Amino acid sequence: MQRNQYGMPLMGLGTYGRRGTQGIDAILAALEIGYRHLDTAQSYDTERECGEALRQSGLPRDEIFVTTKIDMPNFGGGKLVPSLRRSLDALAMDYVDLTLIHWPSPHEQVPLATYLEQLAEAQALGLTRTIGVSNFTIDLLQRSRTILGDLPIANNQVECHPYLQNRKLVDFCDGAGIPVTAYQPIAHGALKGDPVLEPLAATKGCTVEQLAIAFALARGLAAIPASSNRERLATNFAAEQVVLTPDDMAIIASVDRGARRIDPASAPAWD
C-alpha cells in the first residue's frame, strides 16, 4: 500500500453520503476489502458512521488513517477546537490523523489567521496528528505557510481528475512539500465512454474509473473515491495494481479540459 510522508495511504475512501446503517455497511465493506484511509468531514455528517464501522471491523485504531474537515461555522474565535472535540466524540476516537480546513472563509469573512491558529492549537493539544487545508489556492497556501511558520501543511485536498488535472496547483504543492489529495478522482462517472480513455483502459485490462485512480496515484496524489457498492469498492481499490507507462500518462494528460465539477459561489478564485 502506497503511503505519503505523513503515513497517509494514497488509496482512500470518501464517505460523503455514506450515512445511517447503509453508510456503516459500506464503510465496513471497504475496511474488509483493505482500505485503511477514511475521509470524512463535519459537514458530511458521517463521522459517527466512520467510527462505528471501525468499531465493528475490530481493526486497531492505529491501522486506520482518519481525516476530518472543519466546517465554516466553526472558524470563529474559540470555535474550532470545541468543534473538533465534538467530531472526536462522534468518531469515538481520541485523535484523528489529519484535520483540514474544508473551504477557505469566503471573502475573508473570518480572517485566515483566526482559524489556522486554532487548527495549530488543535494539533498542539493532540487532537490531530497533522493539519492541512482543502480547496486552497496557491495564494492561500503561501499565506497559510507564513501564518503557520515551521508547522507543516500536511495536505491540500482539491478536486482533481483527468478532466481537471490542476497542474499549476499540484506542481506548486509538490515543490512546497505539501501532499495533495484528489477528491472526485473519477469525476463522478463522467469519464465513461471517453473516446481516448476507454481504448486505453481496454489495453490495460481495467475500467476508465480504475485508470483515473491509477493516474492520480502515479502522480503521487492520494485518491478518495466514494461508493456504497461492494463490487465497485473492490474494483476502485484494485486500481492500485494498474501500472501506467509514461506514454499512458501522456495520453491521459491529453484529455484535461479544466472541467471543474465542484464550484460553489463561495469558492476562492481558482488557479
N, C-alpha and C positions, 0 to 999 in steps of 0.2 A: 504494500500500500504506500503510495507516494505521499510524503508529508512536506510541509514547508519548514522554515527555520524556527517557527514557533510551535511545531508539533501538530499543526492542523492537517488532517488528512485532506488531500486535494479533492477526493471524491466525497461529496457530502449529500445530505438530504434537505431540501427545502420543505418546510412544514406549513407554509401558508395554506389555509383552507382545510387543514387536517384536524378538524375539531370533533369533540364528542367521542363516542365509542368507536365509530368508524375511523376517526383520526388516530386513536390509540392503536387500533388494529394495524393500520397502515405503517405507523412508525415502528411498531413491534416487528412487523414483517421485514421492514428494512434492516433492523438490527439483526434479525435472524439470518438475512441474506449476507450480511457482512459490513454494512455501513457502520462507521464509527465517528461520524461527524453530523451533528444535528444543528440545523439553523432555525431559530425561532425569533420572535420579536414580541414586545409588549402589545403592539397594535394587531398582531396576528391572533392573539388570544389562544395560542397553542402551547404556552409554556407548561400548563398543567398536564396536557396530553403527552408532551415530551417526557416529563418526569415520571408519569405513570407507566408509560411504555418501557422506560429504562428499568423501573422497579420490577415490572412483570418479566422483563428479559432475564433478570438475575445476573446481568453483567456488572462487573465492578465499575464504580463511578469513574475511576481514573482511566478506564479504557475508552471512554467516550469524550469527544471534544464537543462542547456545547457553546454555541454562540447565541446571544440575545441582543436586542437593539432597543435603545431608549427612544420613546415616543416624544414628539414635540411638546405636549402639555407638561412634560416632566423636565423641561430645560431650565426653568426659572430658578433663581437662587434658593438653595436649600431643598429643592425638589428631587434632584436626580438620585442621590444616594438612597433616600427612603423608597423611591420607586424601584430601584434595583433590589432592595431588600424584599419588597413585595414579589418581585419576579422570582427571587430565590425561594421564597415561601411557596409560590405556585409550582416551581420545579422540584421542590423538596430537596434542595441542594444547598450546600454551604458556600459554594462559589460557582461561577461559570468560567469557562476558559477564555472567552473573548466577549467584550461588551462594545457595541458600536453605537455611535450616534446615527439614528436611522436616516434622517434627512437634515441638511443644514436649516437653521431657522430662516424662513423666508424674509427677505428684505431686512435682515439683521434685527428682527423684532426682539429677539433675545441675543445679546452680543455673543460672538463666538467664544470669547474667553470665559464667559459665565458658565457655559455648560461643559466646555473642555476641562476647565479647572476642577469642576465637580467630578468629571469622569476620572481624572487623575487621582482625586481623593478616594474614589471607589476602589481603584487599584491599590492604593496605599493601605486601605483598610482590609485588603484581602478578599474583597467581594468578587473580584475578577482577576484572573491571572494576567491578561493582556487587554489592551484597549485599542479601539480603532474608529473608523468612520464609514459611512455609506453614502453614496451619491454625492461625493465631494469632487469638486473640480480641482485643477492644478492650482489655481489661485487660493482656494480654500485650504488645500493641503499645505501650501507654502506658509500660509498664515498660521495654520494649526501647528506646524513644526516650530515656529517661533514661540508660540504660546506654551507648548509642552516642553520645550528645551530638549534635554537629553532623554526624556521619556519617549520610547519608540512608538510610532503608529504601526500597529501590528497588522492592519488590514484596511483596505478600501474596497467596499463591496459595491459593484456597479453593474448595470445591465451590459451584457457582453455575449455575443453570439455571432455566427458567420455573417449575418446581415447588418450587424452593428459591432465592429471589431474594436472600436475605441482605441485605436493605435497610439494616438498622441498621449492620451492619459495613461495607458498601460506602459508605454515607454518611459514616461516621467516616473511612474511608481517604481518601475524596475531600477531606474537609475538612483532613486532615493531609498531603495531598500524597503519599500512598502509592498507587501504581498497584496495581490488583487483576488477577490472572489467574484466570479461571474454569476450574476443571477439571470434568470431567463436564458440559460445556456442553449436551450433547444428552440428558442423563440416561440414557445407555446404551440408547437406543432406547425408553424408557418413554413418550415423547410421542406415538408413533404411534397414530393413532386417536382422539386427544383431540377431544372434540366442539366445543371452542372453537378450538383451534389449527389443526385440519385445514381447516375452511372458510376461515379467514384465509389459510393458506398457499396454498390454491387461488386466492384472489383475487389473491395476489401472484405467482402462477406459480412457486412454489417448494415444496420439501418442508418438513415440520414441523421437520426437523433444520436445514435452512438458516435457517428462521425463528428457531429458538432461537439459532443462532450470530449471526445478524444482530442479534438482541435484545441479546446480550452486547456486541457491538461498538458498537451505538448507545448503550449505557450507558457507553461509554468503557473497557470491560474488554477484556483480552486473552482469547482463547478457544483452547483446545488440544485439540480433538477428536482421537481416535485411530482409525486404520483401517489395514488391510492391503490393502484393495481399491482398485485404481487409480481405478475409476469413482467410488467413494464419496469417495476423497481429492479428486478433482476437483470433485465437487458440494459438498463441505464448503468447499473453497477459494473456490468461486464465491459463497458466502454473503456475501462482502464486497460483492457487487454488488446485494444485496437492500436496497432503501430502505424504511424504515419511517416512517410518519407518526406524529404524536403520538397520534392515535386508535388506530393499530395498537399502539403501545407500551402504551397503556392497556388494550387488550384482552388482550395477553399478560400484563401485570401482574396481571390479574384471576384468573389460574389458580394463583397462588402458594399452595401448601398446606404449606409448611415440610417437604417430604418429603426428608429427608436420606438419601442412599444410602451414604455412607462415614462410619461412626460406630463406630470400634473402642472397646473398653473403656478404652483408654489415652488417648482423646481428651480435650481440655480441656472445661470447662463452657461450652458454646456460648452465644453472644449470642442 
